[in-house]
Amino acid sequence: MKQTYITALILMAFFGVGCEREKISQHVAEVSVKFTWEGLKPCDWGNPEIHISGVPGNTKFLKISMYDHAYSHDHGTVQMPYADEKIIAKDRFKEIQRPCPVYTPGRYEITIKALDDTETIIGMGSAERMFPEEE
């Protein structure tokens, strides 16, 4: 009985049973995303300066995440209210871990999802940069 229970828990975790899935609109706008590492210290907390455009007019929230593809490391996600900003200031939020590559440069992707008032994704975009960047 104990082994069956453990197996069921493992399967539930593996297949995401009970996990909430993101709602996605049938028509998702392309959001332009650009960011810079300028002025950021490695291995600290906070976001780089992020420039966005193409955000749908009915956007109420932005969900921002960063992932390092070189090290397969999730640096975190934050959801924030959106008020028609074109620039998300450096260090506006502290939920995302800054780049912290150990041996070789990391390949970091920042993804922006625009959400409407029902938290359905209505726009999405991403950008990638290496850190540290070659001069």
N, CA, C and O atoms as a GROMACS GRO file, in nm:
protein
  540
    1MET      N    1   0.083  -0.119   0.000
    1MET     CA    2   0.000   0.000   0.000
    1MET      C    3   0.087   0.126   0.000
    1MET      O    4   0.060   0.220  -0.074
    2LYS      N    5   0.193   0.126   0.084
    2LYS     CA    6   0.281   0.241   0.094
    2LYS      C    7   0.350   0.267  -0.041
    2LYS      O    8   0.362   0.382  -0.082
    3GLN      N    9   0.394   0.161  -0.109
    3GLN     CA   10   0.460   0.177  -0.238
    3GLN      C   11   0.363   0.232  -0.342
    3GLN      O   12   0.404   0.314  -0.425
    4THR      N   13   0.238   0.190  -0.342
    4THR     CA   14   0.137   0.239  -0.435
    4THR      C   15   0.113   0.388  -0.412
    4THR      O   16   0.101   0.464  -0.508
    5TYR      N   17   0.106   0.429  -0.287
    5TYR     CA   18   0.086   0.570  -0.252
    5TYR      C   19   0.203   0.656  -0.301
    5TYR      O   20   0.182   0.762  -0.359
    6ILE      N   21   0.325   0.609  -0.279
    6ILE     CA   22   0.445   0.683  -0.323
    6ILE      C   23   0.449   0.690  -0.475
    6ILE      O   24   0.481   0.796  -0.530
    7THR      N   25   0.417   0.581  -0.543
    7THR     CA   26   0.414   0.579  -0.690
    7THR      C   27   0.311   0.679  -0.742
    7THR      O   28   0.337   0.750  -0.839
    8ALA      N   29   0.195   0.684  -0.679
    8ALA     CA   30   0.090   0.779  -0.721
    8ALA      C   31   0.138   0.923  -0.703
    8ALA      O   32   0.113   1.006  -0.790
    9LEU      N   33   0.205   0.952  -0.592
    9LEU     CA   34   0.258   1.087  -0.570
    9LEU      C   35   0.362   1.125  -0.675
    9LEU      O   36   0.361   1.238  -0.724
   10ILE      N   37   0.448   1.034  -0.708
   10ILE     CA   38   0.551   1.060  -0.810
   10ILE      C   39   0.485   1.086  -0.945
   10ILE      O   40   0.523   1.180  -1.014
   11LEU      N   41   0.387   1.005  -0.982
   11LEU     CA   42   0.318   1.025  -1.109
   11LEU      C   43   0.243   1.158  -1.112
   11LEU      O   44   0.242   1.227  -1.214
   12MET      N   45   0.181   1.194  -1.001
   12MET     CA   46   0.109   1.322  -0.995
   12MET      C   47   0.207   1.438  -1.013
   12MET      O   48   0.178   1.534  -1.084
   13ALA      N   49   0.323   1.429  -0.949
   13ALA     CA   50   0.423   1.535  -0.962
   13ALA      C   51   0.477   1.541  -1.104
   13ALA      O   52   0.496   1.649  -1.159
   14PHE      N   53   0.502   1.425  -1.165
   14PHE     CA   54   0.559   1.418  -1.299
   14PHE      C   55   0.462   1.472  -1.404
   14PHE      O   56   0.504   1.545  -1.494
   15PHE      N   57   0.337   1.438  -1.394
   15PHE     CA   58   0.239   1.479  -1.495
   15PHE      C   59   0.167   1.609  -1.460
   15PHE      O   60   0.081   1.653  -1.536
   16GLY      N   61   0.201   1.670  -1.347
   16GLY     CA   62   0.143   1.800  -1.312
   16GLY      C   63  -0.003   1.794  -1.275
   16GLY      O   64  -0.075   1.892  -1.295
   17VAL      N   65  -0.049   1.684  -1.220
   17VAL     CA   66  -0.188   1.674  -1.179
   17VAL      C   67  -0.215   1.777  -1.071
   17VAL      O   68  -0.140   1.788  -0.974
   18GLY      N   69  -0.321   1.853  -1.088
   18GLY     CA   70  -0.355   1.954  -0.991
   18GLY      C   71  -0.286   2.087  -1.015
   18GLY      O   72  -0.317   2.184  -0.947
   19CYS      N   73  -0.194   2.094  -1.109
   19CYS     CA   74  -0.126   2.219  -1.138
   19CYS      C   75  -0.214   2.306  -1.227
   19CYS      O   76  -0.278   2.257  -1.320
   20GLU      N   77  -0.215   2.432  -1.197
   20GLU     CA   78  -0.293   2.525  -1.278
   20GLU      C   79  -0.217   2.555  -1.406
   20GLU      O   80  -0.098   2.587  -1.401
   21ARG      N   81  -0.283   2.547  -1.517
   21ARG     CA   82  -0.222   2.577  -1.647
   21ARG      C   83  -0.254   2.721  -1.683
   21ARG      O   84  -0.358   2.774  -1.644
   22GLU      N   85  -0.164   2.784  -1.757
   22GLU     CA   86  -0.188   2.921  -1.802
   22GLU      C   87  -0.294   2.922  -1.911
   22GLU      O   88  -0.296   2.835  -1.998
   23LYS      N   89  -0.381   3.022  -1.904
   23LYS     CA   90  -0.482   3.040  -2.009
   23LYS      C   91  -0.419   3.125  -2.118
   23LYS      O   92  -0.355   3.226  -2.090
   24ILE      N   93  -0.437   3.083  -2.243
   24ILE     CA   94  -0.378   3.153  -2.357
   24ILE      C   95  -0.487   3.190  -2.456
   24ILE      O   96  -0.568   3.105  -2.496
   25SER      N   97  -0.490   3.316  -2.496
   25SER     CA   98  -0.585   3.364  -2.595
   25SER      C   99  -0.557   3.299  -2.730
   25SER      O  100  -0.444   3.258  -2.758
   26GLN      N  101  -0.658   3.290  -2.814
   26GLN     CA  102  -0.639   3.237  -2.949
   26GLN      C  103  -0.557   3.333  -3.034
   26GLN      O  104  -0.496   3.292  -3.133
   27HIS      N  105  -0.556   3.461  -2.998
   27HIS     CA  106  -0.483   3.563  -3.072
   27HIS      C  107  -0.384   3.632  -2.978
   27HIS      O  108  -0.420   3.725  -2.907
   28VAL      N  109  -0.261   3.584  -2.979
   28VAL     CA  110  -0.158   3.637  -2.891
   28VAL      C  111  -0.072   3.736  -2.970
   28VAL      O  112  -0.015   3.702  -3.074
   29ALA      N  113  -0.063   3.859  -2.918
   29ALA     CA  114   0.018   3.962  -2.984
   29ALA      C  115   0.166   3.937  -2.956
   29ALA      O  116   0.203   3.881  -2.853
   30GLU      N  117   0.250   3.980  -3.050
   30GLU     CA  118   0.394   3.969  -3.032
   30GLU      C  119   0.445   4.092  -2.957
   30GLU      O  120   0.428   4.205  -3.003
   31VAL      N  121   0.506   4.069  -2.842
   31VAL     CA  122   0.562   4.176  -2.759
   31VAL      C  123   0.712   4.180  -2.785
   31VAL      O  124   0.780   4.078  -2.777
   32SER      N  125   0.764   4.298  -2.815
   32SER     CA  126   0.908   4.316  -2.836
   32SER      C  127   0.974   4.336  -2.700
   32SER      O  128   0.929   4.416  -2.619
   33VAL      N  129   1.083   4.261  -2.677
   33VAL     CA  130   1.154   4.266  -2.548
   33VAL      C  131   1.302   4.289  -2.576
   33VAL      O  132   1.363   4.219  -2.657
   34LYS      N  133   1.361   4.387  -2.507
   34LYS     CA  134   1.505   4.412  -2.511
   34LYS      C  135   1.548   4.443  -2.369
   34LYS      O  136   1.473   4.504  -2.292
   35PHE      N  137   1.670   4.400  -2.333
   35PHE     CA  138   1.719   4.430  -2.198
   35PHE      C  139   1.869   4.447  -2.200
   35PHE      O  140   1.937   4.405  -2.293
   36THR      N  141   1.920   4.510  -2.093
   36THR     CA  142   2.063   4.535  -2.082
   36THR      C  143   2.112   4.493  -1.944
   36THR      O  144   2.039   4.504  -1.845
   37TRP      N  145   2.235   4.447  -1.937
   37TRP     CA  146   2.296   4.410  -1.809
   37TRP      C  147   2.366   4.530  -1.745
   37TRP      O  148   2.418   4.517  -1.634
   38GLU      N  149   2.370   4.643  -1.810
   38GLU     CA  150   2.445   4.759  -1.763
   38GLU      C  151   2.414   4.791  -1.616
   38GLU      O  152   2.298   4.805  -1.577
   39GLY      N  153   2.521   4.802  -1.537
   39GLY     CA  154   2.507   4.839  -1.397
   39GLY      C  155   2.464   4.728  -1.303
   39GLY      O  156   2.443   4.753  -1.184
   40LEU      N  157   2.452   4.605  -1.352
   40LEU     CA  158   2.409   4.494  -1.265
   40LEU      C  159   2.529   4.419  -1.210
   40LEU      O  160   2.626   4.393  -1.282
   41LYS      N  161   2.521   4.383  -1.083
   41LYS     CA  162   2.624   4.302  -1.020
   41LYS      C  163   2.581   4.156  -1.032
   41LYS      O  164   2.463   4.126  -1.016
   42PRO      N  165   2.673   4.065  -1.059
   42PRO     CA  166   2.639   3.922  -1.066
   42PRO      C  167   2.589   3.870  -0.932
   42PRO      O  168   2.628   3.918  -0.826
   43CYS      N  169   2.502   3.770  -0.940
   43CYS     CA  170   2.458   3.691  -0.824
   43CYS      C  171   2.378   3.769  -0.720
   43CYS      O  172   2.369   3.725  -0.606
   44ASP      N  173   2.322   3.881  -0.756
   44ASP     CA  174   2.241   3.962  -0.666
   44ASP      C  175   2.094   3.937  -0.702
   44ASP      O  176   2.065   3.847  -0.780
   45TRP      N  177   2.003   4.016  -0.648
   45TRP     CA  178   1.861   4.002  -0.680
   45TRP      C  179   1.810   4.131  -0.740
   45TRP      O  180   1.852   4.240  -0.700
   46GLY      N  181   1.721   4.119  -0.837
   46GLY     CA  182   1.663   4.235  -0.905
   46GLY      C  183   1.662   4.212  -1.054
   46GLY      O  184   1.718   4.114  -1.103
   47ASN      N  185   1.598   4.300  -1.126
   47ASN     CA  186   1.586   4.283  -1.270
   47ASN      C  187   1.674   4.381  -1.345
   47ASN      O  188   1.705   4.489  -1.294
   48PRO      N  189   1.716   4.343  -1.467
   48PRO     CA  190   1.785   4.440  -1.552
   48PRO      C  191   1.682   4.538  -1.608
   48PRO      O  192   1.561   4.516  -1.595
   49GLU      N  193   1.728   4.647  -1.668
   49GLU     CA  194   1.636   4.738  -1.735
   49GLU      C  195   1.580   4.666  -1.858
   49GLU      O  196   1.655   4.613  -1.939
   50ILE      N  197   1.446   4.665  -1.871
   50ILE     CA  198   1.379   4.592  -1.978
   50ILE      C  199   1.295   4.691  -2.059
   50ILE      O  200   1.214   4.765  -2.003
   51HIS      N  201   1.316   4.692  -2.191
   51HIS     CA  202   1.237   4.777  -2.281
   51HIS      C  203   1.135   4.689  -2.352
   51HIS      O  204   1.169   4.584  -2.406
   52ILE      N  205   1.009   4.732  -2.352
   52ILE     CA  206   0.904   4.654  -2.416
   52ILE      C  207   0.821   4.742  -2.508
   52ILE      O  208   0.806   4.862  -2.484
   53SER      N  209   0.767   4.681  -2.612
   53SER     CA  210   0.672   4.749  -2.701
   53SER      C  211   0.580   4.644  -2.761
   53SER      O  212   0.609   4.524  -2.757
   54GLY      N  213   0.469   4.690  -2.817
   54GLY     CA  214   0.373   4.597  -2.875
   54GLY      C  215   0.282   4.531  -2.773
   54GLY      O  216   0.216   4.432  -2.804
   55VAL      N  217   0.278   4.586  -2.652
   55VAL     CA  218   0.192   4.530  -2.547
   55VAL      C  219   0.047   4.565  -2.580
   55VAL      O  220   0.016   4.682  -2.602
   56PRO      N  221  -0.043   4.466  -2.583
   56PRO     CA  222  -0.183   4.494  -2.614
   56PRO      C  223  -0.245   4.598  -2.519
   56PRO      O  224  -0.210   4.602  -2.400
   57GLY      N  225  -0.336   4.679  -2.571
   57GLY     CA  226  -0.398   4.787  -2.494
   57GLY      C  227  -0.477   4.742  -2.374
   57GLY      O  228  -0.491   4.818  -2.278
   58ASN      N  229  -0.530   4.621  -2.375
   58ASN     CA  230  -0.612   4.574  -2.262
   58ASN      C  231  -0.530   4.493  -2.160
   58ASN      O  232  -0.587   4.416  -2.082
   59THR      N  233  -0.397   4.510  -2.162
   59THR     CA  234  -0.310   4.440  -2.067
   59THR      C  235  -0.327   4.498  -1.927
   59THR      O  236  -0.321   4.620  -1.908
   60LYS      N  237  -0.347   4.411  -1.830
   60LYS     CA  238  -0.360   4.451  -1.689
   60LYS      C  239  -0.239   4.412  -1.606
   60LYS      O  240  -0.208   4.477  -1.506
   61PHE      N  241  -0.169   4.303  -1.647
   61PHE     CA  242  -0.054   4.253  -1.573
   61PHE      C  243   0.055   4.210  -1.670
   61PHE      O  244   0.027   4.175  -1.785
   62LEU      N  245   0.179   4.213  -1.623
   62LEU     CA  246   0.290   4.152  -1.694
   62LEU      C  247   0.346   4.042  -1.606
   62LEU      O  248   0.364   4.059  -1.486
   63LYS      N  249   0.374   3.928  -1.668
   63LYS     CA  250   0.442   3.818  -1.599
   63LYS      C  251   0.582   3.812  -1.661
   63LYS      O  252   0.597   3.790  -1.781
   64ILE      N  253   0.683   3.833  -1.578
   64ILE     CA  254   0.821   3.843  -1.624
   64ILE      C  255   0.900   3.728  -1.564
   64ILE      O  256   0.894   3.704  -1.443
   65SER      N  257   0.975   3.658  -1.649
   65SER     CA  258   1.057   3.548  -1.599
   65SER      C  259   1.193   3.550  -1.666
   65SER      O  260   1.210   3.604  -1.775
   66MET      N  261   1.292   3.489  -1.597
   66MET     CA  262   1.425   3.476  -1.654
   66MET      C  263   1.473   3.333  -1.635
   66MET      O  264   1.457   3.273  -1.529
   67TYR      N  265   1.534   3.280  -1.743
   67TYR     CA  266   1.583   3.142  -1.741
   67TYR      C  267   1.721   3.140  -1.805
   67TYR      O  268   1.744   3.206  -1.907
   68ASP      N  269   1.813   3.066  -1.747
   68ASP     CA  270   1.948   3.048  -1.802
   68ASP      C  271   1.954   2.914  -1.874
   68ASP      O  272   1.954   2.809  -1.810
   69HIS      N  273   1.960   2.919  -2.007
   69HIS     CA  274   1.964   2.796  -2.087
   69HIS      C  275   2.098   2.725  -2.077
   69HIS      O  276   2.104   2.603  -2.093
   70ALA      N  277   2.207   2.798  -2.053
   70ALA     CA  278   2.339   2.734  -2.043
   70ALA      C  279   2.350   2.647  -1.919
   70ALA      O  280   2.414   2.542  -1.922
   71TYR      N  281   2.289   2.690  -1.810
   71TYR     CA  282   2.297   2.616  -1.683
   71TYR      C  283   2.165   2.551  -1.643
   71TYR      O  284   2.155   2.492  -1.536
   72SER      N  285   2.063   2.561  -1.729
   72SER     CA  286   1.931   2.504  -1.700
   72SER      C  287   1.881   2.549  -1.562
   72SER      O  288   1.843   2.468  -1.478
   73HIS      N  289   1.883   2.681  -1.542
   73HIS     CA  290   1.846   2.736  -1.411
   73HIS      C  291   1.736   2.840  -1.426
   73HIS      O  292   1.748   2.935  -1.504
   74ASP      N  293   1.627   2.820  -1.351
   74ASP     CA  294   1.517   2.915  -1.349
   74ASP      C  295   1.550   3.024  -1.247
   74ASP      O  296   1.570   2.995  -1.129
   75HIS      N  297   1.557   3.148  -1.293
   75HIS     CA  298   1.593   3.260  -1.206
   75HIS      C  299   1.472   3.326  -1.142
   75HIS      O  300   1.487   3.420  -1.063
   76GLY      N  301   1.353   3.279  -1.174
   76GLY     CA  302   1.234   3.329  -1.106
   76GLY      C  303   1.135   3.397  -1.199
   76GLY      O  304   1.163   3.424  -1.316
   77THR      N  305   1.018   3.424  -1.143
   77THR     CA  306   0.907   3.486  -1.214
   77THR      C  307   0.840   3.586  -1.122
   77THR      O  308   0.830   3.563  -1.001
   78VAL      N  309   0.794   3.695  -1.178
   78VAL     CA  310   0.719   3.793  -1.102
   78VAL      C  311   0.602   3.840  -1.188
   78VAL      O  312   0.615   3.854  -1.310
   79GLN      N  313   0.489   3.864  -1.125
   79GLN     CA  314   0.373   3.921  -1.193
   79GLN      C  315   0.349   4.058  -1.133
   79GLN      O  316   0.344   4.072  -1.011
   80MET      N  317   0.333   4.158  -1.219
   80MET     CA  318   0.316   4.295  -1.172
   80MET      C  319   0.205   4.365  -1.248
   80MET      O  320   0.178   4.330  -1.363
   81PRO      N  321   0.140   4.463  -1.187
   81PRO     CA  322   0.039   4.541  -1.259
   81PRO      C  323   0.106   4.617  -1.373
   81PRO      O  324   0.222   4.658  -1.362
   82TYR      N  325   0.035   4.636  -1.481
   82TYR     CA  326   0.089   4.707  -1.597
   82TYR      C  327   0.015   4.838  -1.616
   82TYR      O  328  -0.108   4.842  -1.618
   83ALA      N  329   0.092   4.947  -1.632
   83ALA     CA  330   0.034   5.080  -1.649
   83ALA      C  331   0.094   5.148  -1.771
   83ALA      O  332   0.134   5.264  -1.765
   84ASP      N  333   0.100   5.075  -1.883
   84ASP     CA  334   0.146   5.128  -2.012
   84ASP      C  335   0.293   5.172  -2.011
   84ASP      O  336   0.331   5.262  -2.086
   85GLU      N  337   0.376   5.109  -1.927
   85GLU     CA  338   0.518   5.138  -1.927
   85GLU      C  339   0.584   5.086  -2.054
   85GLU      O  340   0.544   4.983  -2.108
   86LYS      N  341   0.684   5.156  -2.100
   86LYS     CA  342   0.767   5.111  -2.213
   86LYS      C  343   0.902   5.061  -2.161
   86LYS      O  344   0.972   4.986  -2.230
   87ILE      N  345   0.938   5.104  -2.039
   87ILE     CA  346   1.063   5.062  -1.976
   87ILE      C  347   1.032   5.014  -1.835
   87ILE      O  348   0.967   5.083  -1.757
   88ILE      N  349   1.079   4.893  -1.804
   88ILE     CA  350   1.069   4.841  -1.668
   88ILE      C  351   1.205   4.868  -1.605
   88ILE      O  352   1.305   4.808  -1.642
   89ALA      N  353   1.207   4.959  -1.510
   89ALA     CA  354   1.331   5.008  -1.452
   89ALA      C  355   1.411   4.897  -1.385
   89ALA      O  356   1.356   4.802  -1.329
   90LYS      N  357   1.542   4.911  -1.392
   90LYS     CA  358   1.633   4.819  -1.324
   90LYS      C  359   1.596   4.818  -1.175
   90LYS      O  360   1.574   4.922  -1.114
   91ASP      N  361   1.591   4.699  -1.118
   91ASP     CA  362   1.564   4.677  -0.975
   91ASP      C  363   1.423   4.716  -0.933
   91ASP      O  364   1.400   4.745  -0.816
   92ARG      N  365   1.329   4.718  -1.026
   92ARG     CA  366   1.190   4.748  -0.988
   92ARG      C  367   1.134   4.641  -0.896
   92ARG      O  368   1.051   4.670  -0.810
   93PHE      N  369   1.178   4.517  -0.914
   93PHE     CA  370   1.134   4.408  -0.828
   93PHE      C  371   1.253   4.320  -0.795
   93PHE      O  372   1.351   4.318  -0.869
   94LYS      N  373   1.245   4.248  -0.686
   94LYS     CA  374   1.357   4.168  -0.636
   94LYS      C  375   1.332   4.018  -0.642
   94LYS      O  376   1.410   3.941  -0.585
   95GLU      N  377   1.227   3.974  -0.709
   95GLU     CA  378   1.194   3.831  -0.710
   95GLU      C  379   1.278   3.750  -0.808
   95GLU      O  380   1.278   3.627  -0.803
   96ILE      N  381   1.349   3.816  -0.896
   96ILE     CA  382   1.428   3.744  -0.997
   96ILE      C  383   1.576   3.753  -0.962
   96ILE      O  384   1.629   3.861  -0.934
   97GLN      N  385   1.642   3.637  -0.962
   97GLN     CA  386   1.786   3.632  -0.933
   97GLN      C  387   1.863   3.676  -1.057
   97GLN      O  388   1.836   3.630  -1.168
   98ARG      N  389   1.957   3.762  -1.038
   98ARG     CA  390   2.041   3.810  -1.149
   98ARG      C  391   2.132   3.699  -1.197
   98ARG      O  392   2.146   3.597  -1.130
   99PRO      N  393   2.196   3.720  -1.312
   99PRO     CA  394   2.287   3.617  -1.365
   99PRO      C  395   2.401   3.589  -1.268
   99PRO      O  396   2.452   3.678  -1.200
  100CYS      N  397   2.438   3.461  -1.263
  100CYS     CA  398   2.543   3.418  -1.171
  100CYS      C  399   2.615   3.296  -1.230
  100CYS      O  400   2.621   3.191  -1.167
  101PRO      N  401   2.670   3.311  -1.352
  101PRO     CA  402   2.735   3.195  -1.413
  101PRO      C  403   2.861   3.154  -1.336
  101PRO      O  404   2.936   3.238  -1.286
  102VAL      N  405   2.882   3.024  -1.328
  102VAL     CA  406   2.991   2.971  -1.247
  102VAL      C  407   3.122   2.962  -1.326
  102VAL      O  408   3.224   3.015  -1.283
  103TYR      N  409   3.120   2.895  -1.442
  103TYR     CA  410   3.244   2.869  -1.516
  103TYR      C  411   3.248   2.939  -1.652
  103TYR      O  412   3.348   2.999  -1.688
  104THR      N  413   3.139   2.930  -1.724
  104THR     CA  414   3.132   2.988  -1.858
  104THR      C  415   3.013   3.083  -1.864
  104THR      O  416   2.925   3.075  -1.777
  105PRO      N  417   3.007   3.171  -1.963
  105PRO     CA  418   2.892   3.262  -1.970
  105PRO      C  419   2.759   3.187  -1.976
  105PRO      O  420   2.750   3.079  -2.034
  106GLY      N  421   2.659   3.246  -1.915
  106GLY     CA  422   2.524   3.192  -1.920
  106GLY      C  423   2.450   3.250  -2.040
  106GLY      O  424   2.488   3.356  -2.091
  107ARG      N  425   2.345   3.183  -2.084
  107ARG     CA  426   2.259   3.231  -2.194
  107ARG      C  427   2.121   3.255  -2.134
  107ARG      O  428   2.043   3.161  -2.116
  108TYR      N  429   2.093   3.380  -2.105
  108TYR     CA  430   1.974   3.419  -2.030
  108TYR      C  431   1.861   3.465  -2.121
  108TYR      O  432   1.882   3.544  -2.213
  109GLU      N  433   1.743   3.415  -2.093
  109GLU     CA  434   1.624   3.454  -2.168
  109GLU      C  435   1.525   3.519  -2.073
  109GLU      O  436   1.487   3.460  -1.971
  110ILE      N  437   1.483   3.640  -2.107
  110ILE     CA  438   1.377   3.707  -2.033
  110ILE      C  439   1.251   3.697  -2.117
  110ILE      O  440   1.251   3.734  -2.235
  111THR      N  441   1.144   3.647  -2.056
  111THR     CA  442   1.015   3.632  -2.123
  111THR      C  443   0.914   3.724  -2.056
  111THR      O  444   0.906   3.730  -1.933
  112ILE      N  445   0.838   3.794  -2.138
  112ILE     CA  446   0.732   3.882  -2.090
  112ILE      C  447   0.600   3.827  -2.143
  112ILE      O  448   0.585   3.803  -2.263
  113LYS      N  449   0.504   3.807  -2.054
  113LYS     CA  450   0.369   3.767  -2.093
  113LYS      C  451   0.274   3.877  -2.051
  113LYS      O  452   0.272   3.918  -1.934
  114ALA      N  453   0.194   3.926  -2.145
  114ALA     CA  454   0.092   4.028  -2.116
  114ALA      C  455  -0.037   3.955  -2.083
  114ALA      O  456  -0.082   3.868  -2.159
  115LEU      N  457  -0.098   3.990  -1.970
  115LEU     CA  458  -0.219   3.924  -1.923
  115LEU      C  459  -0.334   4.024  -1.918
  115LEU      O  460  -0.315   4.140  -1.883
  116ASP      N  461  -0.454   3.977  -1.953
  116ASP     CA  462  -0.572   4.063  -1.941
  116ASP      C  463  -0.630   4.053  -1.800
  116ASP      O  464  -0.567   3.993  -1.712
  117ASP      N  465  -0.748   4.110  -1.777
  117ASP     CA  466  -0.805   4.110  -1.642
  117ASP      C  467  -0.846   3.972  -1.592
  117ASP      O  468  -0.871   3.956  -1.473
  118THR      N  469  -0.855   3.872  -1.682
  118THR     CA  470  -0.884   3.734  -1.640
  118THR      C  471  -0.755   3.653  -1.629
  118THR      O  472  -0.759   3.531  -1.608
  119GLU      N  473  -0.641   3.720  -1.643
  119GLU     CA  474  -0.508   3.659  -1.640
  119GLU      C  475  -0.485   3.561  -1.754
  119GLU      O  476  -0.410   3.464  -1.741
  120THR      N  477  -0.551   3.587  -1.867
  120THR     CA  478  -0.528   3.512  -1.991
  120THR      C  479  -0.412   3.580  -2.064
  120THR      O  480  -0.406   3.703  -2.071
  121ILE      N  481  -0.321   3.499  -2.120
  121ILE     CA  482  -0.209   3.555  -2.196
  121ILE      C  483  -0.261   3.611  -2.327
  121ILE      O  484  -0.320   3.539  -2.408
  122ILE      N  485  -0.238   3.742  -2.349
  122ILE     CA  486  -0.283   3.807  -2.472
  122ILE      C  487  -0.166   3.862  -2.553
  122ILE      O  488  -0.185   3.910  -2.664
  123GLY      N  489  -0.046   3.855  -2.497
  123GLY     CA  490   0.074   3.899  -2.566
  123GLY      C  491   0.194   3.831  -2.505
  123GLY      O  492   0.195   3.798  -2.386
  124MET      N  493   0.298   3.810  -2.587
  124MET     CA  494   0.415   3.741  -2.534
  124MET      C  495   0.536   3.772  -2.621
  124MET      O  496   0.525   3.788  -2.742
  125GLY      N  497   0.652   3.781  -2.556
  125GLY     CA  498   0.777   3.800  -2.627
  125GLY      C  499   0.893   3.766  -2.537
  125GLY      O  500   0.878   3.755  -2.415
  126SER      N  501   1.011   3.750  -2.597
  126SER     CA  502   1.129   3.719  -2.518
  126SER      C  503   1.254   3.769  -2.590
  126SER      O  504   1.251   3.799  -2.709
  127ALA      N  505   1.362   3.777  -2.514
  127ALA     CA  506   1.493   3.814  -2.568
  127ALA      C  507   1.598   3.739  -2.490
  127ALA      O  508   1.579   3.704  -2.374
  128GLU      N  509   1.712   3.714  -2.556
  128GLU     CA  510   1.822   3.641  -2.494
  128GLU      C  511   1.950   3.724  -2.502
  128GLU      O  512   1.972   3.798  -2.598
  129ARG      N  513   2.032   3.710  -2.399
  129ARG     CA  514   2.165   3.772  -2.396
  129ARG      C  515   2.257   3.683  -2.315
  129ARG      O  516   2.214   3.613  -2.223
  130MET      N  517   2.383   3.686  -2.351
  130MET     CA  518   2.486   3.615  -2.275
  130MET      C  519   2.528   3.704  -2.158
  130MET      O  520   2.520   3.826  -2.165
  131PHE      N  521   2.574   3.639  -2.049
  131PHE     CA  522   2.633   3.712  -1.938
  131PHE      C  523   2.743   3.628  -1.880
  131PHE      O  524   2.720   3.512  -1.846
  132PRO      N  525   2.863   3.682  -1.866
  132PRO     CA  526   2.900   3.816  -1.911
  132PRO      C  527   2.909   3.822  -2.064
  132PRO      O  528   2.935   3.722  -2.131
  133GLU      N  529   2.886   3.942  -2.116
  133GLU     CA  530   2.894   3.961  -2.261
  133GLU      C  531   3.037   3.994  -2.299
  133GLU      O  532   3.111   4.055  -2.222
  134GLU      N  533   3.075   3.951  -2.420
  134GLU     CA  534   3.208   3.984  -2.468
  134GLU      C  535   3.213   4.131  -2.504
  134GLU      O  536   3.116   4.185  -2.558
  135GLU      N  537   3.321   4.194  -2.476
  135GLU     CA  538   3.335   4.337  -2.504
  135GLU      C  539   3.382   4.360  -2.645
  135GLU      O  540   3.399   4.475  -2.686
   0.00000   0.00000   0.00000
